[in-house]
Amino acid sequence: MLKNKVLKLDHSSDSWWKREGPGCKVRNVDAIPTEYDGCLVDYVHIEIFQAGLQCFFAVSIWYKRVD
């Protein structure tokens, strides 16, 4: 099976923002990074903002082409 480090879509997937979010520190429990402390913003809010921004850019590019 080919392991892709960029796109991982299985049940054990974790959010990149959960690990790498602003101020987040990883706490290893049993040598597996399972807990994250000190995050300034919850990763769910960052992902929602990112998705909204991508939608905005997609619509704005589409709108430019229509005119």
SEVEX-256618 format. One record per atom (N, C-alpha, C): y, z, x negated. Coordinates in pm, whole numbers, padded with zeros to 5 digits, always signed. Layout:
% residues N
YZX;...
***
This chain:
% residues 67
-00119+00000-00084;+00000+00000+00000;+00125+00000-00088;+00219-00084-00056;+00343-00096-00131;+00440+00016-00092;+00491+00087-00191;+00586+00195-00163;+00728+00143-00186;+00807+00148-00082;+00945+00104-00089;+01035+00226-00097;+01115+00237-00203;+01202+00353-00220;+01333+00339-00142;+01362+00221-00092;+01487+00199-00020;+01469+00225+00129;+01366+00170+00187;+01344+00182+00331;+01209+00248+00356;+01214+00362+00419;+01091+00436+00447;+01093+00474+00594;+01001+00418+00669;+00998+00441+00813;+00863+00498+00857;+00835+00619+00818;+00715+00683+00867;+00749+00823+00917;+00649+00893+00966;+00674+01023+01028;+00721+01129+00929;+00698+01107+00800;+00742+01206+00701;+00879+01171+00641;+00947+01074+00698;+01077+01033+00647;+01180+01143+00667;+01269+01153+00573;+01380+01247+00581;+01509+01169+00564;+01615+01220+00618;+01743+01153+00606;+01796+01165+00463;+01851+01056+00412;+01914+01059+00280;+02032+01155+00283;+02107+01154+00391;+02224+01242+00403;+02183+01389+00407;+02065+01418+00454;+02017+01556+00459;+02003+01612+00318;+01956+01529+00225;+01940+01572+00086;+02068+01555+00005;+02140+01446+00026;+02252+01410-00060;+02389+01429+00004;+02395+01498+00116;+02522+01518+00186;+02620+01600+00104;+02747+01598+00142;+02848+01669+00066;+02822+01821+00063;+02804+01873-00057;+02785+02016-00077;+02643+02065-00058;+02549+01978-00024;+02412+02022+00003;+02338+02059-00125;+02270+02169-00120;+02186+02216-00230;+02043+02226-00178;+01950+02172-00254;+01810+02170-00214;+01743+02298-00261;+01671+02363-00170;+01587+02478-00205;+01443+02436-00195;+01371+02450-00305;+01230+02412-00305;+01145+02529-00256;+01063+02498-00160;+00967+02595-00109;+00829+02537-00137;+00751+02605-00218;+00619+02556-00258;+00628+02420-00326;+00729+02403-00414;+00750+02281-00492;+00782+02159-00407;+00813+02178-00281;+00851+02068-00192;+00991+02097-00139;+01087+02005-00159;+01221+02030-00107;+01223+02026+00045;+01226+02143+00107;+01220+02148+00253;+01342+02212+00316;+01420+02285+00237;+01536+02352+00293;+01661+02310+00216;+01770+02298+00289;+01897+02254+00232;+02005+02353+00274;+02081+02401+00176;+02185+02501+00201;+02320+02449+00155;+02425+02504+00214;+02560+02479+00168;+02621+02347+00210;+02560+02277+00303;+02614+02147+00345;+02747+02167+00417;+02847+02089+00379;+02978+02099+00442;+02977+02042+00584;+02900+01936+00603;+02889+01871+00734;+02741+01849+00762;+02699+01875+00883;+02560+01853+00921;+02527+01704+00909;+02410+01673+00854;+02374+01534+00827;+02372+01449+00953;+02344+01507+01068;+02340+01431+01193;+02479+01375+01224;+02583+01454+01201;+02720+01407+01227;+02758+01294+01133;+02715+01303+01008;+02745+01196+00912;+02674+01067+00953;+02548+01078+00997;+02474+00959+01039;+02536+00895+01163;+02582+00977+01256;+02648+00924+01376;+02776+00852+01338;+02855+00911+01248;+02977+00847+01203;+02947+00715+01132;+02846+00714+01047;+02809+00593+00974;+02766+00483+01070;+02685+00518+01171;+02640+00418+01268;+02758+00364+01349;+02850+00452+01388;+02969+00407+01461;+03055+00315+01378;+03070+00347+01250;+03149+00263+01160;+03086+00125+01143;+02955+00121+01132;+02886-00008+01122;+02903-00090+01249;+02897-00025+01364;+02919-00096+01491;+03062-00149+01499;+03158-00067+01457;+03297-00110+01457;+03318-00234+01372;+03261-00234+01250;+03276-00350+01163;+03208-00473+01222;+03091-00455+01282;+03020-00568+01342;+03101-00630+01456;+03158-00545+01541;+03237-00595+01654;+03366-00657+01605;+03430-00598+01504;+03556-00653+01456;+03536-00788+01389;+03426-00807+01319;+03396-00937+01257;+03367-01038+01366;+03289-00999+01468;+03258-01088+01578;+03387-01126+01653;+03474-01029+01675;+03599-01054+01747;+03688-01151+01669;+03689-01139+01537;+03770-01230+01454;+03720-01374+01466;+03591-01392+01475;+03534-01527+01484;+03556-01590+01619;+03567-01510+01722;+03588-01562+01857;+03729-01620+01871;+03829-01555+01809;+03967-01603+01819;+03991-01732+01746;
***
